[in-house]
């Protein structure tokens, strides 16, 4: 099983998802329509109930939904952090 750690509200919550949920999240690492997810999983994971998995993920607010497209809000554990760098004018630095 895969675990999702969600601390967005300031209170940590952990969810356990199965293979189907993990496959759906992987598909939604980039915005896609539900029909695109179904098509992508049709051959390799025909037994996954995509609609049920998406509904479960939506109930836990783990997906961003805009129009007919979805995007996973779950980041893989090994995702590197990022740092913003700004080039400030010299007169502001001193």
MINU-959893 format. One record per residue: residue in three letters; x, y, z of N, C-alpha, C, O, CB in turn. Coordinates in pm, 1 decimal. Atoms other than C-alpha are relative to their C-alpha. Glycine has a CB too. Layout:
<node rest="ALA" n_px="X" n_py="Y" n_pz="Z" ca_px="X" ca_py="Y" ca_pz="Z" c_px="X" c_py="Y" c_pz="Z" o_px="X" o_py="Y" o_pz="Z" cb_px="X" cb_py="Y" cb_pz="Z"/>
...
//
This chain:
<node rest="UNK" n_px="83.6" n_py="-119.4" n_pz="0.0" ca_px="0.0" ca_py="0.0" ca_pz="0.0" c_px="87.8" c_py="125.3" c_pz="0.0" o_px="201.7" o_py="123.4" o_pz="46.5" cb_px="-94.9" cb_py="0.1" cb_pz="122.2"/>
<node rest="UNK" n_px="-68.1" n_py="-128.5" n_pz="5.4" ca_px="101.3" ca_py="359.8" ca_pz="-57.3" c_px="-65.7" c_py="92.9" c_pz="101.2" o_px="-187.5" o_py="90.8" o_pz="118.9" cb_px="-4.7" cb_py="60.8" cb_pz="-144.0"/>
<node rest="UNK" n_px="52.1" n_py="-95.0" n_pz="-97.4" ca_px="64.3" ca_py="628.4" ca_pz="207.0" c_px="17.4" c_py="142.1" c_pz="-51.3" o_px="119.1" o_py="177.0" o_pz="-111.4" cb_px="70.0" cb_py="-17.2" cb_pz="135.8"/>
<node rest="UNK" n_px="-4.1" n_py="-142.0" n_pz="34.9" ca_px="-16.3" ca_py="993.4" ca_pz="146.4" c_px="-2.5" c_py="78.6" c_pz="129.8" o_px="-90.4" o_py="59.8" o_pz="213.9" cb_px="-119.6" cb_py="40.7" cb_pz="-93.8"/>
<node rest="UNK" n_px="-9.5" n_py="-85.9" n_pz="-118.0" ca_px="87.1" ca_py="1245.2" ca_pz="409.0" c_px="-47.5" c_py="138.2" c_pz="-41.1" o_px="10.3" o_py="200.2" o_pz="-130.4" cb_px="146.5" cb_py="4.3" cb_pz="57.7"/>
<node rest="UNK" n_px="59.6" n_py="-128.2" n_pz="35.4" ca_px="-125.5" ca_py="1560.3" ca_pz="397.8" c_px="3.1" c_py="92.2" c_pz="121.4" o_px="-63.0" o_py="66.3" o_pz="221.9" cb_px="-145.3" cb_py="-18.6" cb_pz="-51.4"/>
<node rest="UNK" n_px="-11.3" n_py="-93.7" n_pz="-111.5" ca_px="-33.9" ca_py="1853.8" ca_pz="620.5" c_px="-44.7" c_py="140.7" c_pz="-40.0" o_px="-6.8" o_py="238.7" o_pz="24.3" cb_px="144.0" cb_py="3.6" cb_pz="51.3"/>
<node rest="UNK" n_px="40.2" n_py="-131.6" n_pz="50.9" ca_px="-198.6" ca_py="2136.1" ca_pz="424.7" c_px="-80.8" c_py="81.9" c_pz="98.7" o_px="-75.2" o_py="204.9" o_pz="95.7" cb_px="-79.2" cb_py="-16.7" cb_pz="-124.9"/>
<node rest="UNK" n_px="84.9" n_py="-74.0" n_pz="-93.7" ca_px="-438.7" ca_py="2227.1" ca_pz="703.6" c_px="73.5" c_py="35.9" c_pz="128.6" o_px="17.2" o_py="101.8" o_pz="215.9" cb_px="-123.9" cb_py="-81.1" cb_pz="33.3"/>
<node rest="UNK" n_px="-75.5" n_py="-21.7" n_pz="-122.5" ca_px="-165.5" ca_py="2242.2" ca_pz="966.7" c_px="-9.4" c_py="-119.7" c_pz="93.3" o_px="67.6" o_py="-130.9" o_pz="188.7" cb_px="-49.3" cb_py="124.8" cb_pz="70.6"/>
<node rest="UNK" n_px="14.9" n_py="124.2" n_pz="-75.7" ca_px="-283.2" ca_py="1909.7" ca_pz="1108.5" c_px="29.1" c_py="-115.6" c_pz="-94.2" o_px="-35.1" o_py="-128.7" o_pz="-198.4" cb_px="-143.4" cb_py="-12.6" cb_pz="62.8"/>
<node rest="UNK" n_px="-40.9" n_py="110.2" n_pz="87.4" ca_px="-117.6" ca_py="1600.8" ca_pz="962.7" c_px="-106.9" c_py="-108.8" c_pz="-6.8" o_px="-162.1" o_py="-151.2" o_pz="94.8" cb_px="132.1" cb_py="-59.7" cb_pz="48.6"/>
<node rest="UNK" n_px="92.5" n_py="110.2" n_pz="25.2" ca_px="-344.3" ca_py="1337.9" ca_pz="807.5" c_px="72.8" c_py="-95.5" c_pz="-93.4" o_px="141.4" o_py="-53.0" o_pz="-186.4" cb_px="-137.8" cb_py="50.0" cb_pz="-61.9"/>
<node rest="UNK" n_px="-63.0" n_py="98.9" n_pz="86.9" ca_px="-224.3" ca_py="1014.6" ca_pz="652.9" c_px="-108.4" c_py="-88.4" c_pz="-60.3" o_px="-195.9" o_py="-138.2" o_pz="10.4" cb_px="104.3" cb_py="-85.5" cb_pz="78.2"/>
<node rest="UNK" n_px="94.3" n_py="84.8" n_pz="71.5" ca_px="-420.1" ca_py="822.7" ca_pz="389.6" c_px="74.5" c_py="-117.7" c_pz="-59.3" o_px="189.6" o_py="-104.9" o_pz="-100.9" cb_px="-74.1" cb_py="79.2" cb_pz="-110.2"/>
<node rest="UNK" n_px="-55.8" n_py="117.3" n_pz="65.9" ca_px="-354.7" ca_py="474.8" ca_pz="260.8" c_px="-77.9" c_py="-21.8" c_pz="-128.8" o_px="-200.9" o_py="-26.2" o_pz="-128.3" cb_px="-5.9" cb_py="-126.7" cb_pz="92.6"/>
<node rest="UNK" n_px="67.2" n_py="25.6" n_pz="127.5" ca_px="-427.1" ca_py="414.0" ca_pz="-105.6" c_px="54.0" c_py="-129.1" c_pz="-60.6" o_px="166.9" o_py="-170.5" o_pz="-34.1" cb_px="19.5" cb_py="119.2" cb_pz="-98.2"/>
<node rest="UNK" n_px="-38.6" n_py="123.2" n_pz="66.2" ca_px="-417.1" ca_py="100.9" ca_pz="-313.1" c_px="64.9" c_py="26.5" c_pz="-134.6" o_px="94.3" o_py="140.5" o_pz="-170.6" cb_px="-120.0" cb_py="-89.4" cb_pz="-17.4"/>
<node rest="UNK" n_px="-65.4" n_py="-7.8" n_pz="130.8" ca_px="-265.6" ca_py="29.4" ca_pz="-650.2" c_px="-79.8" c_py="87.0" c_pz="-96.2" o_px="-21.8" o_py="166.6" o_pz="-170.0" cb_px="18.4" cb_py="-140.1" cb_pz="-59.2"/>
<node rest="UNK" n_px="83.8" n_py="-79.2" n_pz="90.9" ca_px="-561.0" ca_py="181.5" ca_pz="-837.4" c_px="12.9" c_py="148.5" c_pz="24.3" o_px="27.8" o_py="226.2" o_pz="-70.0" cb_px="-144.5" cb_py="-40.4" cb_pz="13.8"/>
<node rest="UNK" n_px="-14.7" n_py="-141.5" n_pz="-33.5" ca_px="-539.0" ca_py="511.9" ca_pz="-653.3" c_px="136.2" c_py="53.5" c_pz="-39.0" o_px="148.3" o_py="165.3" o_pz="-89.1" cb_px="-22.7" cb_py="21.6" cb_pz="147.8"/>
<node rest="UNK" n_px="-135.9" n_py="-41.8" n_pz="36.6" ca_px="-164.5" ca_py="526.8" ca_pz="-705.6" c_px="12.5" c_py="18.3" c_pz="-151.2" o_px="72.8" o_py="115.0" o_pz="-197.5" cb_px="103.5" cb_py="-103.2" cb_pz="49.5"/>
<node rest="UNK" n_px="-5.8" n_py="-10.6" n_pz="146.1" ca_px="-202.7" ca_py="463.6" ca_pz="-1079.0" c_px="-73.3" c_py="124.7" c_pz="-49.9" o_px="-26.6" o_py="192.5" o_pz="-141.4" cb_px="-60.2" cb_py="-125.3" cb_pz="-64.7"/>
<node rest="UNK" n_px="75.7" n_py="-119.5" n_pz="38.8" ca_px="-465.9" ca_py="737.0" ca_pz="-1107.3" c_px="80.5" c_py="125.6" c_pz="32.3" o_px="88.6" o_py="216.6" o_pz="-50.2" cb_px="-137.5" cb_py="3.9" cb_pz="72.0"/>
<node rest="UNK" n_px="-81.2" n_py="-116.3" n_pz="-36.7" ca_px="-244.7" ca_py="984.8" ca_pz="-919.5" c_px="119.1" c_py="17.8" c_pz="-95.0" o_px="152.4" o_py="129.9" o_pz="-133.7" cb_px="49.9" cb_py="-14.1" cb_pz="144.5"/>
<node rest="UNK" n_px="-112.2" n_py="-8.3" n_pz="94.7" ca_px="49.4" ca_py="900.5" ca_pz="-1145.6" c_px="-46.8" c_py="57.7" c_pz="-133.4" o_px="22.4" o_py="139.9" o_pz="-193.4" cb_px="63.5" cb_py="-139.5" cb_pz="-21.7"/>
<node rest="UNK" n_px="54.5" n_py="-52.5" n_pz="125.6" ca_px="-168.5" ca_py="967.9" ca_pz="-1450.5" c_px="-30.2" c_py="148.6" c_pz="10.3" o_px="-18.4" o_py="222.4" o_pz="-87.5" cb_px="-126.5" cb_py="-75.9" cb_pz="-38.9"/>
<node rest="UNK" n_px="40.6" n_py="-138.9" n_pz="-17.7" ca_px="-278.5" ca_py="1298.8" ca_pz="-1302.7" c_px="113.7" c_py="89.9" c_pz="48.6" o_px="89.2" o_py="197.0" o_pz="104.2" cb_px="-114.7" cb_py="7.0" cb_pz="97.1"/>
<node rest="UNK" n_px="-113.7" n_py="-86.8" n_pz="-32.1" ca_px="72.5" ca_py="1432.0" ca_pz="-1242.9" c_px="5.0" c_py="118.1" c_pz="-97.2" o_px="72.7" o_py="217.9" o_pz="-72.6" cb_px="133.3" cb_py="-79.8" cb_pz="-4.8"/>
<node rest="UNK" n_px="21.2" n_py="-109.3" n_pz="96.3" ca_px="-16.6" ca_py="1645.8" ca_pz="-1546.9" c_px="-149.8" c_py="7.3" c_pz="-24.5" o_px="-217.8" o_py="-95.1" o_pz="-18.0" cb_px="80.6" cb_py="-22.8" cb_pz="-135.9"/>
<node rest="UNK" n_px="145.8" n_py="-12.8" n_pz="17.1" ca_px="-365.1" ca_py="1784.0" ca_pz="-1616.5" c_px="-54.1" c_py="-92.9" c_pz="-109.1" o_px="0.9" o_py="-100.4" o_pz="-218.9" cb_px="-36.3" cb_py="144.7" cb_pz="-33.6"/>
<node rest="UNK" n_px="63.8" n_py="90.7" n_pz="95.6" ca_px="-591.2" ca_py="1530.4" ca_pz="-1788.7" c_px="-149.2" c_py="-4.6" c_pz="25.1" o_px="-197.5" o_py="25.1" o_pz="134.3" cb_px="60.3" cb_py="-141.5" cb_pz="9.2"/>
<node rest="UNK" n_px="142.7" n_py="27.0" n_pz="-11.4" ca_px="-953.8" ca_py="1460.9" ca_pz="-1856.1" c_px="-17.5" c_py="-143.0" c_pz="51.3" o_px="70.8" o_py="-226.9" o_pz="33.3" cb_px="-73.0" cb_py="20.5" cb_pz="-137.5"/>
<node rest="UNK" n_px="27.0" n_py="134.2" n_pz="-51.1" ca_px="-1111.0" ca_py="1156.5" ca_pz="-1690.4" c_px="10.1" c_py="-101.9" c_pz="-112.9" o_px="65.0" o_py="-210.4" o_pz="-93.8" cb_px="-139.5" cb_py="-6.5" cb_pz="66.2"/>
<node rest="UNK" n_px="-4.5" n_py="93.6" n_pz="113.6" ca_px="-1148.2" ca_py="994.8" ca_pz="-2033.1" c_px="143.7" c_py="-34.8" c_pz="-39.0" o_px="170.6" o_py="-146.7" o_pz="-82.8" cb_px="-73.3" cb_py="59.6" cb_pz="-121.0"/>
<node rest="UNK" n_px="-140.6" n_py="26.7" n_pz="30.5" ca_px="-771.9" ca_py="1028.2" ca_pz="-2087.1" c_px="60.7" c_py="-96.2" c_pz="101.9" o_px="142.2" o_py="-181.5" o_pz="66.6" cb_px="80.0" cb_py="131.1" cb_pz="-3.1"/>
<node rest="UNK" n_px="-49.7" n_py="90.8" n_pz="-104.4" ca_px="-701.1" ca_py="855.3" ca_pz="-1755.5" c_px="-52.4" c_py="-140.6" c_pz="-25.7" o_px="22.6" o_py="-237.8" o_pz="-16.9" cb_px="-42.6" cb_py="49.0" cb_pz="141.7"/>
<node rest="UNK" n_px="60.4" n_py="129.9" n_pz="28.9" ca_px="-942.5" ca_py="573.8" ca_pz="-1841.7" c_px="71.4" c_py="-65.7" c_pz="-117.0" o_px="103.6" o_py="-184.4" o_pz="-111.1" cb_px="-150.3" cb_py="15.0" cb_pz="-30.3"/>
<node rest="UNK" n_px="-68.6" n_py="54.4" n_pz="118.0" ca_px="-777.6" ca_py="528.8" ca_pz="-2182.2" c_px="141.0" c_py="-46.6" c_pz="33.5" o_px="184.6" o_py="-152.5" o_pz="-11.8" cb_px="5.4" cb_py="104.6" cb_pz="-111.1"/>
<node rest="UNK" n_px="-138.0" n_py="33.2" n_pz="-34.8" ca_px="-428.0" ca_py="528.1" ca_pz="-2034.7" c_px="8.4" c_py="-126.7" c_pz="84.2" o_px="104.5" o_py="-202.7" o_pz="72.0" cb_px="64.4" cb_py="115.6" cb_pz="74.6"/>
<node rest="UNK" n_px="-3.7" n_py="115.1" n_pz="-89.4" ca_px="-515.3" ca_py="262.7" ca_pz="-1776.1" c_px="-72.6" c_py="-121.8" c_pz="-56.0" o_px="-67.6" o_py="-229.8" o_pz="2.7" cb_px="-59.8" cb_py="37.2" cb_pz="132.5"/>
<node rest="UNK" n_px="82.8" n_py="106.9" n_pz="56.5" ca_px="-737.5" ca_py="51.0" ca_pz="-2000.9" c_px="78.0" c_py="-129.4" c_pz="-23.0" o_px="28.4" o_py="-237.4" o_pz="9.2" cb_px="-60.8" cb_py="46.1" cb_pz="-130.8"/>
<node rest="UNK" n_px="-76.4" n_py="120.4" n_pz="31.8" ca_px="-462.5" ca_py="-189.7" ca_pz="-2110.5" c_px="69.5" c_py="-60.4" c_pz="121.3" o_px="60.2" o_py="-180.8" o_pz="144.8" cb_px="102.2" cb_py="31.0" cb_pz="-105.5"/>
<node rest="UNK" n_px="-81.6" n_py="51.4" n_pz="-109.9" ca_px="-242.6" ca_py="-219.4" ca_pz="-1803.3" c_px="-76.6" c_py="-20.3" c_pz="130.8" o_px="-35.3" o_py="-100.4" o_pz="214.7" cb_px="114.0" cb_py="93.0" cb_pz="24.2"/>
<node rest="UNK" n_px="73.9" n_py="8.3" n_pz="-126.0" ca_px="-502.7" ca_py="-176.9" ca_pz="-1528.8" c_px="-149.8" c_py="6.3" c_pz="-26.3" o_px="-219.8" o_py="92.8" o_pz="26.3" cb_px="42.4" cb_py="113.2" cb_pz="95.8"/>
<node rest="UNK" n_px="141.2" n_py="-0.4" n_pz="39.1" ca_px="-841.0" ca_py="-261.4" ca_pz="-1675.0" c_px="-93.0" c_py="-19.4" c_pz="118.3" o_px="-209.5" o_py="20.0" o_pz="111.8" cb_px="-25.8" cb_py="-107.8" cb_pz="-102.4"/>
<node rest="UNK" n_px="84.7" n_py="26.4" n_pz="-115.4" ca_px="-969.6" ca_py="-367.7" ca_pz="-1332.2" c_px="-13.4" c_py="119.8" c_pz="94.1" o_px="-87.6" o_py="112.9" o_pz="192.1" cb_px="54.1" cb_py="-117.3" cb_pz="75.9"/>
<node rest="UNK" n_px="8.2" n_py="-120.0" n_pz="-84.6" ca_px="-920.6" ca_py="-18.5" ca_pz="-1181.7" c_px="-129.4" c_py="75.1" c_pz="-29.8" o_px="-158.2" o_py="107.3" o_pz="-145.0" cb_px="123.1" cb_py="92.8" cb_pz="-22.7"/>
<node rest="UNK" n_px="121.9" n_py="-79.9" n_pz="13.7" ca_px="-1248.4" ca_py="163.8" ca_pz="-1121.9" c_px="42.2" c_py="147.1" c_pz="11.1" o_px="43.6" o_py="204.8" o_pz="119.8" cb_px="-108.9" cb_py="-38.7" cb_pz="110.4"/>
<node rest="UNK" n_px="-55.4" n_py="-135.2" n_pz="4.1" ca_px="-1116.8" ca_py="504.3" ca_pz="-1228.7" c_px="-95.5" c_py="101.3" c_pz="62.9" o_px="-52.4" o_py="187.2" o_pz="139.8" cb_px="31.2" cb_py="40.2" cb_pz="-144.3"/>
<node rest="UNK" n_px="97.3" n_py="-94.4" n_pz="-55.3" ca_px="-1437.7" ca_py="690.7" ca_pz="-1142.0" c_px="-3.3" c_py="-7.4" c_pz="152.6" o_px="-8.3" o_py="95.8" o_pz="219.5" cb_px="-139.7" cb_py="-27.8" cb_pz="-57.0"/>
<node rest="UNK" n_px="3.1" n_py="16.3" n_pz="-145.7" ca_px="-1441.3" ca_py="546.0" ca_pz="-788.6" c_px="128.1" c_py="55.3" c_pz="63.4" o_px="122.8" o_py="122.0" o_pz="166.7" cb_px="-18.1" cb_py="-149.0" cb_pz="37.3"/>
<node rest="UNK" n_px="-127.8" n_py="-49.8" n_pz="-52.8" ca_px="-1071.0" ca_py="623.1" ca_pz="-734.6" c_px="3.4" c_py="153.2" c_pz="-2.5" o_px="47.8" o_py="216.4" o_pz="93.3" cb_px="118.7" cb_py="-57.3" cb_pz="-81.9"/>
<node rest="UNK" n_px="1.6" n_py="-146.5" n_pz="11.2" ca_px="-1115.8" ca_py="980.7" ca_pz="-856.9" c_px="-92.6" c_py="60.8" c_pz="104.6" o_px="-58.9" o_py="161.7" o_pz="166.4" cb_px="-44.0" cb_py="43.4" cb_pz="-141.5"/>
<node rest="UNK" n_px="94.4" n_py="-51.3" n_pz="-100.6" ca_px="-1418.2" ca_py="1032.3" ca_pz="-632.1" c_px="62.1" c_py="-4.1" c_pz="138.7" o_px="48.4" o_py="91.4" o_pz="215.1" cb_px="-131.0" cb_py="-81.2" cb_pz="-1.6"/>
<node rest="UNK" n_px="-66.2" n_py="13.2" n_pz="-130.1" ca_px="-1221.4" ca_py="905.1" ca_pz="-329.2" c_px="106.1" c_py="108.5" c_pz="17.9" o_px="115.6" o_py="169.9" o_pz="124.2" cb_px="63.9" cb_py="-139.8" cb_pz="14.1"/>
<node rest="UNK" n_px="-105.3" n_py="-102.4" n_pz="-5.0" ca_px="-930.7" ca_py="1138.9" ca_pz="-410.1" c_px="-60.2" c_py="140.5" c_pz="10.6" o_px="-7.2" o_py="225.5" o_pz="82.3" cb_px="90.1" cb_py="-9.5" cb_pz="-125.2"/>
<node rest="UNK" n_px="67.9" n_py="-130.7" n_pz="-7.4" ca_px="-1168.2" ca_py="1434.3" ca_pz="-462.4" c_px="-56.3" c_py="25.2" c_pz="139.7" o_px="-45.8" o_py="136.3" o_pz="191.7" cb_px="-113.4" cb_py="7.8" cb_pz="-104.1"/>
<node rest="UNK" n_px="57.5" n_py="-14.4" n_pz="-133.9" ca_px="-1341.4" ca_py="1371.6" ca_pz="-128.1" c_px="105.3" c_py="44.2" c_pz="101.1" o_px="73.4" o_py="112.1" o_pz="198.8" cb_px="-63.5" cb_py="-131.9" cb_pz="45.0"/>
<node rest="UNK" n_px="-109.5" n_py="-36.0" n_pz="-90.2" ca_px="-1002.8" ca_py="1413.9" ca_pz="40.3" c_px="77.4" c_py="121.8" c_pz="-48.3" o_px="181.5" o_py="157.6" o_pz="6.9" cb_px="94.5" cb_py="-116.9" cb_pz="15.8"/>
<node rest="UNK" n_px="-58.1" n_py="-122.6" n_pz="57.1" ca_px="-920.6" ca_py="1721.4" ca_pz="-169.7" c_px="144.4" c_py="-19.2" c_pz="-44.8" o_px="229.0" o_py="68.3" o_pz="-26.4" cb_px="-6.7" cb_py="112.9" cb_pz="101.5"/>
<node rest="UNK" n_px="-133.8" n_py="31.3" n_pz="48.2" ca_px="-615.7" ca_py="1553.6" ca_pz="-322.3" c_px="14.3" c_py="25.3" c_pz="-149.6" o_px="119.6" o_py="0.5" o_pz="-208.4" cb_px="33.9" cb_py="-144.3" cb_pz="31.1"/>
<node rest="UNK" n_px="-1.9" n_py="-33.2" n_pz="142.4" ca_px="-707.6" ca_py="1662.2" ca_pz="-675.3" c_px="-44.3" c_py="143.6" c_pz="-20.7" o_px="-132.2" o_py="193.5" o_pz="49.6" cb_px="-90.2" cb_py="-95.8" cb_pz="-79.9"/>
<node rest="UNK" n_px="45.0" n_py="-131.5" n_pz="43.9" ca_px="-735.9" ca_py="2002.4" ca_pz="-836.1" c_px="-89.7" c_py="-25.0" c_pz="-119.3" o_px="-52.9" o_py="-99.4" o_pz="-210.3" cb_px="120.8" cb_py="96.5" cb_pz="-35.7"/>
<node rest="UNK" n_px="102.1" n_py="23.3" n_pz="102.2" ca_px="-1043.3" ca_py="2014.5" ca_pz="-1058.4" c_px="-34.9" c_py="133.4" c_pz="-64.0" o_px="-81.6" o_py="225.2" o_pz="3.5" cb_px="-127.2" cb_py="-68.0" cb_pz="60.6"/>
<node rest="UNK" n_px="35.2" n_py="-121.9" n_pz="71.2" ca_px="-1090.7" ca_py="2280.1" ca_pz="-1323.6" c_px="-67.3" c_py="-38.4" c_pz="-131.1" o_px="-4.6" o_py="-92.9" o_pz="-221.9" cb_px="125.4" cb_py="89.0" cb_pz="-25.3"/>
<node rest="UNK" n_px="74.7" n_py="38.7" n_pz="118.7" ca_px="-1361.1" ca_py="2232.8" ca_pz="-1580.7" c_px="-5.4" c_py="-151.3" c_pz="-8.4" o_px="-48.8" o_py="-217.9" o_pz="85.6" cb_px="63.3" cb_py="59.8" cb_pz="-127.7"/>
<node rest="UNK" n_px="1.9" n_py="145.2" n_pz="17.1" ca_px="-1324.7" ca_py="1882.7" ca_pz="-1717.9" c_px="138.8" c_py="-61.9" c_pz="16.5" o_px="160.9" o_py="-176.7" o_pz="-22.2" cb_px="-56.0" cb_py="-35.4" cb_pz="-136.8"/>
<node rest="UNK" n_px="-135.9" n_py="50.7" n_pz="-18.8" ca_px="-957.4" ca_py="1845.5" ca_pz="-1625.6" c_px="33.9" c_py="-11.0" c_pz="148.1" o_px="-12.8" o_py="67.1" o_pz="231.0" cb_px="101.5" cb_py="90.7" cb_pz="-70.8"/>
<node rest="UNK" n_px="-43.2" n_py="26.1" n_pz="-137.4" ca_px="-798.1" ca_py="1709.3" ca_pz="-1309.9" c_px="151.7" c_py="2.3" c_pz="7.6" o_px="220.6" o_py="-23.6" o_pz="-91.0" cb_px="-54.4" cb_py="-135.4" cb_pz="50.3"/>
<node rest="UNK" n_px="-143.6" n_py="-0.7" n_pz="-23.9" ca_px="-451.6" ca_py="1743.7" ca_pz="-1159.3" c_px="23.7" c_py="-47.1" c_pz="143.0" o_px="-43.6" o_py="-1.6" o_pz="235.4" cb_px="61.6" cb_py="142.3" cb_pz="-24.3"/>
<node rest="UNK" n_px="-33.0" n_py="48.0" n_pz="-133.5" ca_px="-299.5" ca_py="1557.8" ca_pz="-864.5" c_px="69.8" c_py="108.9" c_pz="79.9" o_px="154.1" o_py="181.3" o_pz="27.1" cb_px="88.1" cb_py="-125.1" cb_pz="-7.8"/>
<node rest="UNK" n_px="-67.2" n_py="-91.1" n_pz="-92.4" ca_px="-197.8" ca_py="1769.0" ca_pz="-564.7" c_px="100.9" c_py="-76.1" c_pz="86.1" o_px="162.3" o_py="-18.3" o_pz="175.8" cb_px="-103.0" cb_py="72.3" cb_pz="89.2"/>
<node rest="UNK" n_px="-89.8" n_py="84.9" n_pz="-76.7" ca_px="9.6" ca_py="1479.6" ca_pz="-429.0" c_px="137.4" c_py="-0.4" c_pz="-65.8" o_px="151.4" o_py="-28.2" o_pz="-184.9" cb_px="-56.0" cb_py="-143.9" cb_pz="11.5"/>
<node rest="UNK" n_px="-137.9" n_py="-1.2" n_pz="48.8" ca_px="385.2" ca_py="1512.0" ca_pz="-463.3" c_px="68.9" c_py="-128.6" c_pz="44.6" o_px="52.1" o_py="-171.5" o_pz="158.8" cb_px="77.2" cb_py="125.7" cb_pz="52.0"/>
<node rest="UNK" n_px="-75.6" n_py="119.2" n_pz="-42.6" ca_px="606.9" ca_py="1202.7" ca_pz="-465.2" c_px="95.7" c_py="34.8" c_pz="113.9" o_px="145.4" o_py="147.1" o_pz="122.3" cb_px="78.9" cb_py="-60.0" cb_pz="-119.3"/>
<node rest="UNK" n_px="-85.2" n_py="-21.7" n_pz="-117.0" ca_px="812.6" ca_py="1163.3" ca_pz="-148.4" c_px="139.5" c_py="47.8" c_pz="-38.0" o_px="199.8" o_py="126.9" o_pz="34.5" cb_px="10.5" cb_py="-127.6" cb_pz="80.9"/>
<node rest="UNK" n_px="-136.3" n_py="-35.0" n_pz="40.1" ca_px="1139.4" ca_py="1199.5" ca_pz="-338.3" c_px="8.5" c_py="126.5" c_pz="-85.8" o_px="111.9" o_py="152.3" o_pz="-147.4" cb_px="60.8" cb_py="-114.7" cb_pz="-75.2"/>
<node rest="UNK" n_px="-1.6" n_py="-124.7" n_pz="76.0" ca_px="1042.4" ca_py="1529.3" ca_pz="-504.7" c_px="92.7" c_py="99.3" c_pz="68.7" o_px="74.9" o_py="129.1" o_pz="186.8" cb_px="-143.0" cb_py="59.0" cb_pz="-13.9"/>
<node rest="UNK" n_px="-91.4" n_py="-96.2" n_pz="-63.4" ca_px="1325.3" ca_py="1776.1" ca_pz="-445.4" c_px="-71.5" c_py="131.6" c_pz="30.4" o_px="-164.8" o_py="170.7" o_pz="-39.7" cb_px="122.1" cb_py="26.1" cb_pz="-90.6"/>
<node rest="UNK" n_px="54.7" n_py="-131.2" n_pz="-33.1" ca_px="1243.8" ca_py="2105.2" ca_pz="-277.9" c_px="46.0" c_py="102.0" c_pz="-102.5" o_px="124.1" o_py="70.0" o_pz="-192.2" cb_px="42.0" cb_py="43.2" cb_pz="142.1"/>
<node rest="UNK" n_px="-43.9" n_py="-103.6" n_pz="92.9" ca_px="1286.5" ca_py="2430.8" ca_pz="-460.4" c_px="31.5" c_py="126.3" c_pz="77.1" o_px="-19.2" o_py="148.7" o_pz="187.0" cb_px="-106.9" cb_py="27.2" cb_pz="-107.7"/>
<node rest="UNK" n_px="-40.0" n_py="-126.0" n_pz="-60.0" ca_px="1441.4" ca_py="2764.0" ca_pz="-382.2" c_px="-20.1" c_py="108.9" c_pz="-103.1" o_px="14.0" o_py="91.9" o_pz="-220.2" cb_px="147.4" cb_py="-4.4" cb_pz="49.7"/>
<node rest="UNK" n_px="16.2" n_py="-114.4" n_pz="88.7" ca_px="1350.4" ca_py="3097.9" ca_pz="-530.9" c_px="121.1" c_py="91.7" c_pz="14.7" o_px="166.0" o_py="120.5" o_pz="125.6" cb_px="-131.8" cb_py="76.5" cb_pz="31.2"/>
<node rest="UNK" n_px="-112.6" n_py="-92.4" n_pz="-0.7" ca_px="1634.8" ca_py="3326.3" ca_pz="-627.6" c_px="-42.2" c_py="128.2" c_pz="-69.7" o_px="-103.6" o_py="125.2" o_pz="-176.3" cb_px="124.8" cb_py="-62.3" cb_pz="-68.8"/>
<node rest="UNK" n_px="34.3" n_py="-128.3" n_pz="56.6" ca_px="1591.7" ca_py="3693.7" ca_pz="-693.2" c_px="127.3" c_py="80.6" c_pz="-21.5" o_px="217.5" o_py="78.6" o_pz="62.3" cb_px="-98.8" cb_py="75.6" cb_pz="90.7"/>
<node rest="UNK" n_px="-109.7" n_py="-94.0" n_pz="24.0" ca_px="1835.8" ca_py="3937.6" ca_pz="-848.1" c_px="-49.2" c_py="137.5" c_pz="40.4" o_px="-123.7" o_py="202.8" o_pz="-32.7" cb_px="47.5" cb_py="-2.0" cb_pz="-150.4"/>
<node rest="UNK" n_px="41.5" n_py="-129.4" n_pz="-51.2" ca_px="1787.9" ca_py="4247.4" ca_pz="-638.7" c_px="99.6" c_py="108.3" c_pz="-42.1" o_px="219.3" o_py="82.1" o_pz="-54.2" cb_px="-13.4" cb_py="-4.6" cb_pz="153.4"/>
<node rest="UNK" n_px="-92.4" n_py="-111.9" n_pz="30.5" ca_px="1930.4" ca_py="4587.3" ca_pz="-733.1" c_px="96.6" c_py="18.2" c_pz="116.4" o_px="59.5" o_py="0.6" o_pz="232.4" cb_px="-78.9" cb_py="133.6" cb_pz="-27.1"/>
<node rest="UNK" n_px="-104.0" n_py="-13.0" n_pz="-102.9" ca_px="2254.6" ca_py="4653.8" ca_pz="-545.6" c_px="-38.0" c_py="98.6" c_pz="109.6" o_px="-1.5" o_py="77.6" o_pz="225.3" cb_px="130.5" cb_py="43.4" cb_pz="-63.4"/>
<node rest="UNK" n_px="33.6" n_py="-98.7" n_pz="-103.7" ca_px="2112.5" ca_py="4955.7" ca_pz="-364.2" c_px="-100.1" c_py="-55.9" c_pz="103.1" o_px="-113.6" o_py="1.1" o_pz="211.4" cb_px="-58.0" cb_py="126.5" cb_pz="-65.4"/>
<node rest="UNK" n_px="91.0" n_py="60.8" n_pz="-94.6" ca_px="1852.2" ca_py="4730.8" ca_pz="-197.4" c_px="68.5" c_py="-103.5" c_pz="87.6" o_px="19.8" o_py="-134.7" o_pz="196.2" cb_px="-114.8" cb_py="-62.9" cb_pz="-72.9"/>
<node rest="UNK" n_px="-69.5" n_py="106.1" n_pz="-72.9" ca_px="2102.6" ca_py="4467.7" ca_pz="-82.6" c_px="77.4" c_py="56.5" c_pz="117.7" o_px="80.9" o_py="-6.6" o_pz="223.3" cb_px="94.3" cb_py="-76.0" cb_pz="-92.9"/>
<node rest="UNK" n_px="-84.7" n_py="-56.3" n_pz="-106.4" ca_px="2326.4" ca_py="4695.9" ca_pz="127.6" c_px="-75.9" c_py="64.3" c_pz="109.8" o_px="-16.1" o_py="115.1" o_pz="204.6" cb_px="93.0" cb_py="98.4" cb_pz="-55.6"/>
//
